[in-house]
C-alpha cells in the first residue's frame, strides 16, 4: 500500500484481514480466467486495500467522486471496481460472510430465522436520472425508496433501491424473494402497517410468517415499537455514512451497494472492537 497519512475511514490491518481474502481471490480468479483464454491483460497496479479505502472514504464523507483525494487510486478506476464488484455480487458476499461472523460472535446461529423489514424514502441529487425517481405521496418526498431487511440484531440481510413511487408491498415482495434466496432459514419477519395483505400473502407462499406490528394508538408522540425499533436503529447506523443521507448514485444498483458497504464497515468494526467515529468524538490534532 502506498505510504500516506491515514484517513479516519481507512481500514485497519485487523479489518482488512477480514476483507482481503475475498478480494484477493476475486482478482486471482480474473487473472486465471484470462490466462486460460490466452488473453494478455495488464498487471493490476492499484492496491485492493487502497481501492476499498477510497470507496469507504466517499461513503463516509459523502463527497462527489471528482473530489476524491489524489493520494487514492484514480476515481475512474475506483468507480470501475465498484461496478465490477456490484455486478459479480462481491459486496453481497462480503456482507453475508461478515454477518455470519458477527452472529456467531453474539452466540447466534449463522443463518437467521427471524427478520424485520422496512422502507425509507430519501431525496436525490440533481445527477440522478428522472426515470429512476418517483414521488412518495405519503412522505411528500421526490426521490428513491430503500427497502431493507435485517436480522434481530439489526444486521443487513438484503437491500433494494427503487423509485420512491414504488409501493411498500412491491418492495416487500422483492425483498422477501431476495432474502430467502440468500438466507433460506428465514421463517418470520415483522413489518409496519405500510405493508399490506399482499406482502403477508407472498410471505406465506415462501414459508415466512409476516406479522404487521403497529404503534399503540393510545400513545401520543414518539414511542419505541416492539421489534421495529431494531431496524430503525440500523437506519441510524447507516446514516452515519453521509453518502446515504441523500441518494447521489446514477444507478439504483450502486445505491444498494453503498448501503451494503456502510454495513460492511459496521460489521468489520464490530468484529475488531473498533468504533465508528462521529462528529461528537473529540477531535485530535
N, C-alpha and C positions, 0 to 999 in steps of 0.2 A: 504494500500500500504506500502511496506517495506520502512523504512526511509533510504534515501541515498541522496547524493548530486545530484541535478538535472542536467541533460544534456540539452543543448540548444534545442534539438529536442523533449524533453518531452512535453506532453500535459499539458496545463494549466488547472486549475479547470474549467474555462469557456468553453474551447474547449472539455474537457472530458464530460461535461454536454450535449453537442450536440451529442456525440457518444455513451455514456453509455447506454441509454435506449434500443437501438437496440441490443447491445452485451449482455446486461443483460437478455433481453427477449429470445435471442437465447440460452443462457446457460440454462435458466429455462425450455425452451421447450424441450431441450435434456434430462434434468433430469426427467421431467414429462413423456416423452415418454418411458424412461427406467423403470420408476415406474409402468406405465400402463402395461408393458410387464412382470413385475415381475423380472426384471433384477437388480441385485445389483451391482452398479458401485461405483468406488471410488469417494469420495467427492473431487471436484476440489480444489487444494491447491494454485494455482497460480492466482494472481490478474489480471483481464482482462485489467485493465489500464496499468499494467506493461508489459503485453504481447504486447499490442498495441504500447507502448512506445519503446519496443525492435524492432518492425518492422520499426517504424519511424526512429530509430537510424541507422539501416542498410540502409534504403532507403536514408537517408540524407547524411550519411558519406561515403557510398559505400564500407564498409569493408566486408571481407569474413565472413560467418556465424561462422566459428570456432574462430574468434577473437571477438565475441560478449562479452562485459564486464561481469564479473562474478556476478555483482550485479543485472543483469536481470535474468529472468527465464532461464532454460537450453535451448540452441539453438535448440535441437531436439523438445522440447515442443513448442517453438515459431513457428518453421517451420511447425509443425503438425497443429497448429491453422491456419496458412496461407492456408494450403491445404484444411482444412475443410471450412474455410470462402470463399475460392475461389470456391470450389465445390458447396456450398449452396448459392452462389450469395450475400453474405453479403457485400462485397466491393461494388458491383454494387448498392445494395440498399442504402448504406450509401451515395454514390456519388449522387444518384438520389435525396435523401432527402435533402442533403445539397445544391445541385444545385437549387432546388426549393426555399429554404430559401434565397439564395443569389439573385436569380432573383426577388423574392418578395421585398427584401431589396432595389433593384435598380428600383422598380416600374414597373417591367415587369410581364407578366402573368407567372404562374407557369410552364406551358407547352410551350416550344419554338415552333415557326413555321418556323424559318429560321436557317440555319446552314452553316458551312464551313467545307470542308473535305480536308485532305492532308495526305501524307505518309512521313516517314523518315527512311532511311536505316542507320543502326549502325553496327559497328563491334562487334564480340562476343568474349568471353573469351575462354580459352582452354578447359574448362569443359563442354561447350555446345555441345551436340550431333551433329555430322555432318549431320545427317538426318533431322535436323530442321533448317539447314542453307542453304544458297544459294548465288549466285553472282548477285548483281545488276550491270549489264553491263554498264548502263548509268553513274552511280556514281562510278564505279570501287570499290565496297565495297563487301567483303565477310562477310556475317553475316545474320542478320534478318531485316525485314522491319516492321515498326509500322504504322498502319493506324489509324488515329484518326478523329473524327468528333466533332465539338464544336458548341455551340450556338454563337450568335453575340456578346456576352460578352467575349467569349473565354473559356467558361466553358465546360468541357468534357462531351459529351453525350454518346459516345461509343468508344471502342478501340479494335483493333485486332492486333495480332502479328503473323507474318508468316516468312517463309524463304525469304531472300532478292530477290530471283529469281521470286517470285510471282508477276504477273503484277498488276499495279495500278487498272486496270479495275476489276480484280477478287476481289481485296481487297475492292474496292469501292462498288461493288455489295453486298458483305457480310456486309460491314459497314452500308449500307442503310437498309438492312434487319434487322440488329440488332437495329439500331437507331429508325426505325419506330415502332418496337415492343415495345421498352421502351417509346418512345415519339411519339405517334400516330398523334399528331397535326402537325408534320413537313410537310411542303409543298414546301420548297425551300432549295437549297444548292448551294454554289459556290465552284468551284474546279479549279485546274490549268490544263495546257494543257497535263499533264501526263495521265489524264483520257480522254478516247475517247468516241466514239459513243455508245459503249456497255453500259457504265455506264449511259449515258444520256437516253438511251432507257429503261434500267432497272428501272431508277428513274421514268420514265413516267408510267410504269406499277404499281408503288407503289403510284402514285399520287404526285410525287415530281418533281418539275422543277429543273433540274440540269443545271446550267449555267457555262460554261467554261470561266474563266477570265484570259486573257493573258497580259503579260507585253507590254508596248508601245515599239514597235521596234525602234522608233526614240530616245529613252532614252538609253544612254550607262551607264554601271556600275550599282550600286545599286539604286533602286527606290522603293518607297512604292507602292504596288499593291493594288488596290481597293478590299476591302473585305478580301482578302487573308492575309493581314498583321495581322489580328486578330489571326488566327491560328498559324502564325509564332511566335507571342508573347507568345502564350500558350506553344509552344515547348520550348521557352526560360524559361518560368516558370518551366517547368518540368526538364530542365537541371540543375536547382539549386540543384537537388537531385542527388548526384554523382553516385548512383547506376544505374542511367539511362543513364549516359554518354556512357557506353558500356553495352551490354547485357550479364549478368552473369548467368541468370537463366537456369536451366536444361530444364524446361518445358516452352513452349511459353505461356501457361495459367498463369504461375507465373509471367512472364514478363508483361503481361497485367495487372495483379493485382498490381505490383509495380508501374506502371504508374497511375492506379486508386488511389493507396494510396497517391502518390505525389499530386494528385489533391484534394483528401480529406483533406490533410494537408493544402493546399492552401485555400480551401473553408472555413475550420474551422477558419483559421486565419482572413479571410475577415470578417466573421460574428462577430468575437470578437475584431476586430480592432487591431490585433497583426500582426507585420511584420515578414517576413521570414529572419532570419539572413543570411548575405552573408559574403564573405571573405573581402569585403570592409568595413564592420562595424568595429567601434573601438573596440579593444579587452580590456576586463576588467580583472583584477587580483583579 
